[in-house]
Amino acid sequence: MTHAFQKYCLQVIGMVMISVFSAEAISQNHKKTIKIHSLKSFPFVANDSIYKIVPVYQKYAYDTSLEIVYKTKHVARKDAIKNLSVGTHLFSEAKPNNLKITKLPLHLVHDEVYQIIYTKNTGYLGYLEELLNIPFVLSPEFLTEFGHQTDLRVATDCAELAIYGKRRQGMKVPYCGPRRIKEYLVKTDKIEKGIIIHFGHQVSVLYEDRGIKNTIDGDDLLIHAYDLKAEIIPLKETNLHNTPYITYKWKK
C-alpha cells in the first residue's frame, strides 16, 4: 500500500467517527475496495493526477469466453472527482503495469489498482448502485481464487444485478438467472421503488416512478444490466418499452 493511500485510510477512520457519510471498506475485498457516499471522501488526496481504468463496453453478453478489455486514462484528480458518476470505478496512483484483457478483478491482481464505489442511495437501491458502470456479461462466472464476478463488481447480468442487492442486504439467495429468481419473488400490484419488473428474458428494477404514478410507463427509470452495461435509464429509451411484464417484490 502506498504512503498516500495509508494517509487516506487514516483520514477515513477519523471521518467514520464523525459521520455516516464517509468511506467504508467492503468486507470481502478488504483494503482494495473503498465505498464513499460523498465526493469529499474521494481518496488519493496527495496526488494532483491519477489514472482511471475503464472497461471497453462491447458485446460480451453472449460469449462467456470473451475477457473484458480495459483502457487507462491519465486525469487530474479534481477532474476525476468532478466527473465521478454513481457506481464502481477503478483508479490507480501510478500507471498500471501489464494491464491485460482479463476476467479477473483488476484491483485484486494489481497492487496499484483500487476499486472506488460511489453511491447516493441507501438500502436495496444503494447496493444496486454499486454495480453501475459494470460490463454486462451473460453469464458472469465464479472465479475460483476470488469469488463471483458480480460480488466482485467485475461483471453482471440482469438477474444477477437484482440478486446482488439482496445478497448485500444479507439475504441468502444464489445467483440463478431470470427463471429461478422467481422462486424468491412474489407478485405485486404496488408500484414502488425497488420492485422487480420481469420481462421474461430480462429482469429490471424500478429505480424511480417518474411518469404516471402507480403505473409502469416510459418515463420511469430502470436500474438494470442490459445490452452493454449496468445503468439507470428511462424505460422508453430501451427496446423493452412495449414488452409484456410482471411486477414482483422480494419474499420476506
Salt bridges, closest charged atoms under 4 A:
GLU24 OE1 - HIS37 NE2 3.29
GLU112 OE2 - HIS110 ND1 3.90
GLU130 OE2 - LYS35 NZ 2.68
GLU130 OE2 - ARG168 NH2 2.83
GLU141 OE2 - LYS103 NZ 2.71
ASP151 OD2 - ARG167 NH2 2.83
GLU183 OE2 - ARG180 NE 3.52
GLU192 OE1 - LYS190 NZ 3.69
GLU208 OE2 - ARG210 NE 3.50
ASP219 OD1 - LYS236 NZ 2.70
ASP227 OD1 - LYS59 NZ 2.54
